[in-house]
């Protein structure tokens, strides 16, 4: 899924380059992230299983929940009960109000699931609008957000969040910079930009699963080995469906048949799976009839010469 280059009015060249670089970064990762989401959602289907399995078996819609189980079994073990400030009282600062207004317990659960699927997810803190919490905390997954990680500061230098799409192209976005937020919307083919300044740095945090040196955004729980095992199991199930049908048919053999029975009416060769699933199988006679060996007779045997005694 490629994203067209965006040119926003009223932004500097550096901001424009940063925006489009992050858009490309998001687009480059989208195919693998969509693939892992399809495994988790049970939408991953096997396209072909060898040459002897009829294609209709791959259209049965057989799916497995193994990849989802790999994510959920760990996500259920990670529960955020609250925050603790050893030398003070967080509730006096409004922590409980923020927790309740944002349903933070449920939001954190969705954050953990998205992080396990795509390797990372993001918490974004913004100012709420009408009928929203004053301090609005949102969760963004790796399909709709990306940024640059500062290794030395252990934080994000920026974050791009896609807020709306049409035909897989962004029509709304937010670019979070250090002390500044750019919000852009596209209406009737034109972009409009709003800027907001604040003293909170980059109001976003990355929550990564198994981060390591060189991969600060971590790795997905749905790894390549997990996807490989998932596909192998799906192929096995599809083969079992085909085998169950094959062994439910009686099988007969026809000896001395012409090989043309393995061709379609138009003369083309039948697919291998049609031949293998045919109820009547044929075998052409290719050996020549045996001829009897000539029998031995006394006339053909060497005669023994008799000699008379004196």
C-alpha positions as CSV (number, residue, x, y, z in Angstrom):
1,X,0.0,0.0,0.0
2,X,1.8,3.1,-1.3
3,X,1.1,6.6,-0.1
4,X,1.2,9.6,-2.3
5,X,3.6,12.5,-1.4
6,X,1.9,15.2,0.6
7,X,2.7,18.9,0.4
8,X,1.1,20.9,3.2
9,X,0.7,24.7,3.0
10,X,2.6,26.9,5.5
11,X,5.2,24.3,6.5
12,X,9.0,24.6,6.2
13,X,11.1,22.5,3.9
14,X,12.5,20.5,6.8
15,X,9.0,19.8,8.1
16,X,7.9,18.8,4.6
17,X,10.8,16.4,4.2
18,X,10.2,14.9,7.7
19,X,6.5,14.4,7.0
20,X,7.0,12.6,3.7
21,X,9.9,10.5,5.1
22,X,7.6,9.3,7.9
23,X,4.8,8.7,5.4
24,X,7.2,6.5,3.4
25,X,8.4,4.7,6.5
26,X,4.8,4.0,7.4
27,X,4.0,2.8,3.9
28,X,7.1,0.5,3.7
29,X,6.1,-1.3,6.9
30,X,2.4,-1.5,6.1
31,X,2.5,-4.7,4.1
32,X,4.0,-6.8,6.9
33,X,1.8,-5.1,9.5
34,X,-1.3,-5.9,7.4
35,X,-0.1,-9.5,7.0
36,X,0.3,-10.0,10.7
37,X,-3.1,-8.4,11.4
38,X,-4.6,-10.9,8.9
39,X,-3.1,-13.8,10.8
40,X,-4.4,-12.4,14.1
41,X,-7.9,-11.8,12.7
42,X,-8.2,-15.2,11.2
43,X,-8.2,-13.9,7.6
44,X,-5.1,-15.6,6.4
45,X,-6.0,-18.2,3.7
46,X,-3.8,-20.7,1.9
47,X,-3.8,-20.1,-1.9
48,X,-2.4,-23.5,-3.1
49,X,-1.6,-26.8,-1.5
50,X,0.5,-28.8,-4.0
51,X,-0.7,-30.0,-7.4
52,X,-2.9,-33.0,-6.3
53,X,-5.3,-31.0,-4.1
54,X,-8.3,-29.6,-6.0
55,X,-8.4,-25.8,-5.9
56,X,-11.9,-25.7,-4.4
57,X,-10.5,-27.1,-1.1
58,X,-8.5,-23.8,-0.7
59,X,-11.8,-21.9,-1.0
60,X,-13.4,-23.6,2.0
61,X,-12.4,-20.8,4.2
62,X,-10.5,-23.0,6.7
63,X,-8.7,-20.8,9.3
64,X,-6.8,-21.3,12.5
65,X,-6.6,-19.2,15.7
66,X,-3.0,-20.2,16.6
67,X,-1.5,-16.7,15.8
68,X,-4.2,-15.0,17.8
69,X,-3.6,-17.4,20.7
70,X,0.1,-16.6,20.7
71,X,-0.8,-12.9,21.2
72,X,-3.8,-13.2,23.5
73,X,-2.2,-15.7,25.9
74,X,0.5,-13.2,26.8
75,X,-1.7,-10.1,26.6
76,X,-4.0,-11.6,29.3
77,X,-1.1,-12.0,31.6
78,X,-0.2,-8.3,31.3
79,X,-2.6,-6.2,33.4
80,X,-2.0,-2.6,34.4
81,X,-3.5,-2.0,37.9
82,X,-2.4,1.6,38.3
83,X,0.5,4.0,38.9
84,X,2.5,4.5,42.1
85,X,4.4,7.6,43.2
86,X,6.5,6.6,46.2
87,X,7.1,10.1,47.5
88,X,3.7,11.7,46.7
89,X,0.1,11.3,45.9
90,X,-0.8,10.9,42.2
91,X,-4.5,11.3,42.9
92,X,-3.9,14.8,44.2
93,X,-2.6,15.6,40.7
94,X,-5.7,14.2,39.0
95,X,-4.3,10.8,38.0
96,X,-7.5,9.0,39.0
97,X,-9.6,11.4,37.0
98,X,-7.4,10.8,33.9
99,X,-7.7,7.1,34.4
100,X,-11.5,7.2,34.7
101,X,-12.2,9.7,31.9
102,X,-10.0,7.8,29.4
103,X,-11.1,4.3,30.4
104,X,-7.4,3.8,30.7
105,X,-7.6,0.2,31.9
106,X,-9.4,-0.9,28.7
107,X,-7.2,1.3,26.5
108,X,-4.0,-0.2,27.9
109,X,-5.3,-3.7,27.1
110,X,-5.9,-2.7,23.5
111,X,-2.4,-1.1,23.5
112,X,-0.8,-4.3,24.6
113,X,-2.6,-6.4,22.0
114,X,-1.6,-4.0,19.2
115,X,2.0,-3.9,20.4
116,X,2.2,-7.7,20.4
117,X,0.8,-8.0,16.9
118,X,2.9,-5.2,15.2
119,X,5.8,-5.1,17.7
120,X,5.0,-1.6,18.8
121,X,2.1,0.8,19.6
122,X,1.9,4.4,20.7
123,X,0.2,6.3,23.5
124,X,-0.6,9.9,22.5
125,X,-1.7,12.6,24.9
126,X,-3.6,15.6,23.5
127,X,-6.0,18.2,24.6
128,X,-9.5,17.0,24.4
129,X,-12.3,18.8,22.6
130,X,-16.0,19.2,23.3
131,X,-17.5,16.3,25.4
132,X,-14.0,14.8,25.7
133,X,-11.6,14.5,28.6
134,X,-9.5,17.6,29.2
135,X,-6.4,15.3,28.9
136,X,-7.2,12.9,26.1
137,X,-5.1,9.7,25.9
138,X,-5.3,7.8,22.6
139,X,-3.8,4.5,21.4
140,X,-2.4,4.3,17.9
141,X,-1.1,1.1,16.3
142,X,1.7,0.7,13.8
143,X,-0.6,0.7,10.9
144,X,-1.4,4.4,11.5
145,X,1.5,5.9,13.4
146,X,5.3,5.9,13.2
147,X,8.1,8.1,14.4
148,X,11.9,8.4,15.1
149,X,13.4,6.9,18.2
150,X,16.1,8.9,20.0
151,X,18.5,6.2,21.3
152,X,20.4,8.6,23.6
153,X,17.3,10.2,25.1
154,X,15.3,7.0,25.1
155,X,12.2,8.8,23.7
156,X,10.5,9.8,20.5
157,X,11.9,12.8,18.6
158,X,8.6,13.0,16.6
159,X,5.5,11.0,15.8
160,X,3.2,11.0,12.7
161,X,-0.3,9.9,13.3
162,X,-2.8,9.2,10.5
163,X,-6.3,10.3,11.8
164,X,-8.4,9.7,8.6
165,X,-8.2,7.9,5.3
166,X,-10.0,7.7,2.0
167,X,-9.2,5.1,-0.6
168,X,-6.0,4.2,1.4
169,X,-4.7,7.8,1.2
170,X,-4.4,10.0,4.3
171,X,-7.0,12.8,4.6
172,X,-6.2,13.7,8.2
173,X,-2.9,13.6,10.1
174,X,-1.1,15.0,13.1
175,X,2.6,15.5,13.3
176,X,3.9,15.8,16.8
177,X,7.2,17.6,17.2
178,X,9.2,18.8,20.2
179,X,6.9,21.4,21.8
180,X,4.7,21.8,18.7
181,X,1.9,19.9,17.0
182,X,0.7,20.2,13.4
183,X,-2.8,19.0,12.6
184,X,-3.8,18.8,8.9
185,X,-7.1,17.9,7.3
186,X,-7.9,17.5,3.6
187,X,-11.3,18.7,2.3
188,X,-12.3,19.1,-1.4
189,X,-8.8,18.2,-2.4
190,X,-7.1,21.0,-0.3
191,X,-5.1,20.7,2.9
192,X,-5.5,23.0,5.8
193,X,-2.9,23.1,8.7
194,X,-3.2,24.2,12.3
195,X,-0.3,24.7,14.7
196,X,-0.4,24.4,18.4
197,X,2.6,25.1,20.8
198,X,3.0,23.5,24.2
199,X,5.7,22.9,26.8
200,X,5.3,19.1,26.8
201,X,7.9,18.0,24.3
202,X,6.6,15.2,22.1
203,X,3.4,14.1,23.9
204,X,3.7,10.4,22.8
205,X,5.3,7.2,24.1
206,X,6.2,4.0,22.2
207,X,5.3,0.7,23.9
208,X,7.4,-2.0,22.2
209,X,7.5,-5.7,22.6
210,X,11.0,-7.2,23.0
211,X,13.0,-4.1,21.9
212,X,16.7,-4.6,21.4
213,X,19.7,-2.9,20.0
214,X,19.1,-2.0,16.4
215,X,15.3,-2.6,16.8
216,X,14.1,-0.1,19.3
217,X,10.5,-0.7,18.2
218,X,10.8,-4.4,19.0
219,X,9.5,-7.5,17.3
220,X,6.1,-8.9,16.6
221,X,4.8,-11.8,18.7
222,X,3.6,-13.2,15.3
223,X,7.1,-14.0,14.1
224,X,8.1,-15.8,10.9
225,X,8.4,-19.2,12.7
226,X,4.8,-18.7,14.1
227,X,3.5,-17.8,10.7
228,X,5.3,-20.8,9.1
229,X,3.8,-23.2,11.7
230,X,0.4,-21.6,11.2
231,X,0.6,-22.2,7.4
232,X,1.8,-25.8,7.8
233,X,-1.1,-26.6,10.0
234,X,-3.6,-25.1,7.5
235,X,-2.1,-27.1,4.7
236,X,-2.4,-30.3,6.8
237,X,-6.1,-29.6,7.5
238,X,-6.8,-28.9,3.9
239,X,-5.1,-32.2,2.9
240,X,-7.1,-34.1,5.5
241,X,-10.3,-32.7,4.0
242,X,-9.3,-33.9,0.6
243,X,-8.2,-37.3,1.9
244,X,-11.5,-37.8,3.6
245,X,-13.3,-37.3,0.3
246,X,-11.0,-39.5,-1.6
247,X,-11.3,-42.4,0.7
248,X,-15.1,-42.1,0.7
249,X,-15.3,-43.0,-3.0
250,X,-15.0,-46.6,-4.3
251,X,-12.1,-47.2,-6.5
252,X,-12.0,-49.3,-9.6
253,X,-9.3,-50.2,-12.1
254,X,-9.6,-50.7,-15.8
255,X,-6.9,-52.7,-17.5
256,X,-5.8,-52.2,-21.1
257,X,-7.5,-48.8,-21.4
258,X,-6.4,-46.2,-23.9
259,X,-4.5,-43.2,-22.4
260,X,-7.0,-40.8,-24.0
261,X,-9.3,-41.3,-21.1
262,X,-7.0,-39.0,-19.1
263,X,-7.9,-36.2,-21.5
264,X,-10.7,-33.7,-21.5
265,X,-13.3,-33.5,-24.3
266,X,-11.3,-30.9,-26.1
267,X,-8.2,-33.1,-26.1
268,X,-6.3,-31.3,-23.3
269,X,-4.7,-33.3,-20.5
270,X,-6.6,-33.4,-17.3
271,X,-5.1,-31.8,-14.2
272,X,-3.2,-34.1,-12.0
273,X,-5.7,-33.7,-9.1
274,X,-8.6,-34.8,-11.4
275,X,-6.7,-37.9,-12.4
276,X,-5.9,-38.7,-8.8
277,X,-9.5,-38.2,-7.6
278,X,-11.0,-40.2,-10.5
279,X,-13.1,-43.1,-9.3
280,X,-12.0,-45.3,-12.2
281,X,-8.3,-45.6,-12.8
282,X,-6.9,-47.1,-16.0
283,X,-3.8,-49.0,-16.9
284,X,-2.6,-49.5,-20.5
285,X,-1.1,-52.9,-21.4
286,X,2.5,-52.3,-22.6
287,X,4.1,-55.7,-22.5
288,X,4.1,-58.1,-25.5
289,X,2.5,-61.5,-25.2
290,X,4.9,-64.2,-24.3
291,X,5.6,-66.9,-26.9
292,X,6.2,-70.5,-26.0
293,X,9.7,-71.7,-26.3
294,X,10.2,-74.6,-28.7
295,X,10.0,-78.0,-27.1
296,X,12.9,-80.3,-27.2
297,X,12.7,-83.4,-29.5
298,X,14.8,-86.4,-30.0
299,X,15.5,-85.5,-33.6
300,X,17.2,-82.3,-32.5
301,X,19.3,-84.0,-29.9
302,X,22.8,-85.2,-30.9
303,X,22.7,-89.0,-31.5
304,X,25.0,-91.2,-29.6
305,X,27.0,-93.4,-31.9
306,X,26.8,-97.1,-31.0
307,X,29.8,-99.4,-31.5
308,X,29.6,-103.2,-31.6
309,X,31.8,-105.3,-29.5
310,X,34.0,-107.8,-31.3
